[in-house]
Amino acid sequence: MANGILTAGTSSATAVTPDEARRTWPQWLALGIALIAVAVVAVFWDAAGARLLVGALGVFFVVRGAALVRGAGALTSDLAGRARTLGTGAVVGGLAAVAVAVASGALATGVLLVAVPVALLAAAVALLARGGAARRGGAALLVWSLLVTGLLVGSGLAQGWDRAGGVATVVTALVVAALGVPMLIGAVNLRQVATQPVPVRPAGCAGCACGAGGCGA
């Protein structure tokens, strides 16, 4: 099963078998709960909230990137190449984030100050490039990214960059919690698929005529 790096939705749940769903839905559930828990702890842990968020995001991207690379073999050649590229990039970026979190709290805060507005703007541009509801969501995200950028710059100039780092930490925590929500939704969808009975073929059916649209037995 190859899913997007960041999301788990109904489309991914409907693409798996009940056996795969039984193995997968507890992982999605645990990941979603973990992301939300990390976000809550980071907001209240002033001393190391930024390091916790950067490290958790790093681990998240490493795990999802590795899963994307592993699942690339089940895709077509074009999609497999894209999946491996995205997965490898996610793993490399995730490892770099973990290294930053381990190295220094000040460095982690600085990374959030730069990465938050850049990531929000990049996501908004990506959504704007699509049509329909995604485009409307991109417009809303673009407005939010500009507001967040203005808030960070204003806080840094008026109250100091330590204060701006705290604001960036809170915004990142909100984003991390938002990442956990589709994980929980995906877990619920996969759990529903897991409860479906596995189709059983008749004992005399070896796929001879069934593959042609009918059974000659």
C-alpha positions as CSV (number, residue, x, y, z in Angstrom):
1,M,0.0,0.0,0.0
2,A,1.5,3.3,-1.1
3,N,0.0,6.4,0.6
4,G,0.9,10.1,0.5
5,I,3.6,11.2,2.8
6,L,1.4,13.3,4.9
7,T,-2.1,12.1,4.6
8,A,-4.3,9.0,5.0
9,G,-7.7,9.3,3.7
10,T,-10.6,7.3,2.4
11,S,-9.0,6.7,-1.0
12,S,-6.1,4.9,0.5
13,A,-8.3,2.8,2.8
14,T,-10.5,1.6,-0.1
15,A,-7.3,0.5,-2.0
16,V,-6.3,-2.2,0.5
17,T,-7.6,-5.6,1.3
18,P,-9.2,-6.5,4.7
19,D,-6.0,-8.4,5.7
20,E,-3.8,-5.4,4.9
21,A,-6.2,-3.0,6.8
22,R,-6.1,-5.2,9.9
23,R,-2.3,-4.9,10.0
24,T,-2.3,-1.2,9.1
25,W,-5.0,0.6,11.0
26,P,-3.4,0.3,14.5
27,Q,-0.3,1.9,13.1
28,W,-2.3,4.8,11.7
29,L,-4.1,5.2,15.0
30,A,-0.9,5.2,17.0
31,L,0.8,7.7,14.7
32,G,-2.2,10.1,14.8
33,I,-2.4,10.0,18.6
34,A,1.3,10.4,18.9
35,L,1.3,13.5,16.7
36,I,-1.4,15.2,18.6
37,A,0.2,14.3,22.0
38,V,3.5,15.8,20.8
39,A,1.8,19.0,19.7
40,V,0.1,19.3,23.1
41,V,3.3,18.7,25.1
42,A,5.3,21.0,22.9
43,V,3.0,23.9,23.6
44,F,3.4,23.6,27.4
45,W,7.1,22.6,27.4
46,D,8.8,26.0,27.0
47,A,12.3,24.6,27.6
48,A,12.3,22.1,24.8
49,G,9.1,22.4,22.8
50,A,10.8,23.4,19.6
51,R,13.3,20.6,19.8
52,L,10.5,18.1,20.4
53,L,8.5,19.3,17.4
54,V,11.5,19.3,15.0
55,G,12.6,15.9,16.2
56,A,9.1,14.5,16.0
57,L,8.6,15.8,12.5
58,G,11.9,14.4,11.5
59,V,10.9,10.9,12.8
60,F,7.5,11.3,11.1
61,F,9.1,12.0,7.7
62,V,11.6,9.3,8.0
63,V,8.9,6.7,8.8
64,R,6.6,7.9,6.0
65,G,9.4,8.3,3.5
66,A,10.6,4.7,4.2
67,A,7.1,3.4,3.8
68,L,6.7,5.2,0.5
69,V,9.9,3.7,-0.8
70,R,8.9,0.2,0.3
71,G,5.5,0.5,-1.3
72,A,6.9,1.8,-4.6
73,G,7.4,-1.7,-5.9
74,A,3.6,-2.2,-6.1
75,L,3.2,0.8,-8.4
76,T,3.6,1.4,-12.1
77,S,7.1,2.5,-13.3
78,D,6.2,6.2,-13.5
79,L,4.5,6.3,-10.1
80,A,7.2,4.1,-8.5
81,G,9.9,6.6,-9.6
82,R,8.0,9.5,-8.1
83,A,7.3,7.6,-4.9
84,R,11.0,6.6,-4.5
85,T,12.1,10.2,-5.1
86,L,9.6,11.6,-2.6
87,G,10.3,8.9,-0.1
88,T,14.1,9.4,-0.3
89,G,13.7,13.1,0.0
90,A,11.5,12.7,3.1
91,V,14.0,10.3,4.7
92,V,16.9,12.7,4.1
93,G,15.0,15.7,5.3
94,G,13.7,13.8,8.4
95,L,17.2,12.7,9.4
96,A,18.4,16.3,9.1
97,A,15.6,17.5,11.3
98,V,16.4,14.9,13.9
99,A,20.0,16.0,13.9
100,V,19.0,19.7,14.4
101,A,16.7,18.7,17.3
102,V,19.5,16.8,19.0
103,A,22.1,19.5,18.4
104,S,20.6,22.6,19.9
105,G,17.3,24.1,21.1
106,A,18.2,27.5,19.7
107,L,19.0,26.0,16.3
108,A,15.6,24.1,16.4
109,T,13.8,27.4,17.2
110,G,15.6,29.2,14.4
111,V,14.7,26.4,12.0
112,L,11.0,26.8,12.9
113,L,11.2,30.5,12.5
114,V,12.3,30.0,8.9
115,A,10.5,26.8,8.0
116,V,7.0,27.6,9.2
117,P,6.3,30.5,6.8
118,V,8.2,28.8,4.0
119,A,6.3,25.5,4.4
120,L,2.9,27.2,4.7
121,L,3.6,29.3,1.6
122,A,4.8,26.3,-0.4
123,A,1.7,24.3,0.6
124,A,-0.5,27.2,-0.4
125,V,1.1,27.5,-3.8
126,A,0.8,23.7,-4.3
127,L,-2.9,23.8,-3.5
128,L,-3.5,26.8,-5.7
129,A,-2.0,24.9,-8.6
130,R,-4.9,22.4,-8.4
131,G,-8.6,23.0,-9.1
132,G,-11.8,22.9,-7.2
133,A,-11.9,22.7,-3.5
134,A,-8.1,22.4,-3.3
135,R,-7.7,25.8,-4.9
136,R,-10.0,27.4,-2.5
137,G,-8.2,25.8,0.4
138,G,-4.9,27.1,-1.1
139,A,-6.2,30.6,-1.1
140,A,-7.2,30.3,2.5
141,L,-3.9,28.8,3.4
142,L,-2.1,31.6,1.5
143,V,-3.9,34.3,3.6
144,W,-3.1,32.3,6.8
145,S,0.6,32.0,5.8
146,L,0.9,35.7,5.2
147,L,-0.7,36.4,8.5
148,V,1.6,34.0,10.3
149,T,4.7,35.5,8.6
150,G,3.6,39.0,9.6
151,L,3.0,37.8,13.2
152,L,6.4,36.2,13.4
153,V,8.2,39.2,11.9
154,G,6.2,41.6,14.1
155,S,6.9,39.6,17.2
156,G,10.6,39.4,16.5
157,L,11.0,43.2,15.8
158,A,8.8,44.3,18.7
159,Q,9.4,41.7,21.4
160,G,12.6,39.9,20.4
161,W,13.3,36.8,18.4
162,D,12.9,34.6,21.4
163,R,9.3,35.6,21.6
164,A,8.9,35.1,17.8
165,G,10.4,31.6,18.3
166,G,7.7,30.8,20.9
167,V,5.1,31.9,18.4
168,A,6.6,29.7,15.7
169,T,6.6,26.8,18.1
170,V,2.9,27.2,18.8
171,V,2.1,27.5,15.1
172,T,4.1,24.4,14.4
173,A,2.3,22.5,17.2
174,L,-1.0,23.4,15.5
175,V,0.3,22.1,12.2
176,V,1.5,18.8,13.8
177,A,-1.8,18.3,15.5
178,A,-3.5,18.9,12.1
179,L,-1.3,16.2,10.6
180,G,-2.6,13.8,13.3
181,V,-6.2,14.3,12.3
182,P,-6.1,12.7,8.8
183,M,-4.1,9.8,10.4
184,L,-7.0,9.2,12.8
185,I,-9.5,9.5,9.9
186,G,-7.4,7.0,7.9
187,A,-7.3,4.6,10.9
188,V,-11.1,4.7,11.2
189,N,-11.5,4.1,7.4
190,L,-9.0,1.2,7.5
191,R,-10.8,-0.2,10.6
192,Q,-14.0,-0.3,8.6
193,V,-12.3,-2.1,5.7
194,A,-10.8,-4.6,8.2
195,T,-14.2,-5.6,9.4
196,Q,-15.3,-6.6,6.0
197,P,-15.3,-10.4,5.3
198,V,-12.7,-11.7,2.9
199,P,-14.4,-13.0,-0.3
200,V,-14.3,-16.8,-0.4
201,R,-14.2,-18.6,-3.8
202,P,-16.0,-21.9,-4.3
203,A,-13.8,-24.9,-3.8
204,G,-14.1,-25.9,-7.4
205,C,-13.1,-22.5,-8.7
206,A,-9.5,-22.1,-9.7
207,G,-9.9,-18.9,-11.6
208,C,-10.4,-20.6,-14.9
209,A,-13.6,-19.0,-16.1
210,C,-14.0,-16.4,-13.3
211,G,-11.3,-14.2,-14.8
212,A,-13.3,-14.1,-18.1
213,G,-16.4,-12.7,-16.2
214,G,-18.3,-15.9,-15.5
215,C,-18.0,-19.4,-14.0
216,G,-18.3,-22.4,-16.2
217,A,-18.3,-24.9,-13.3
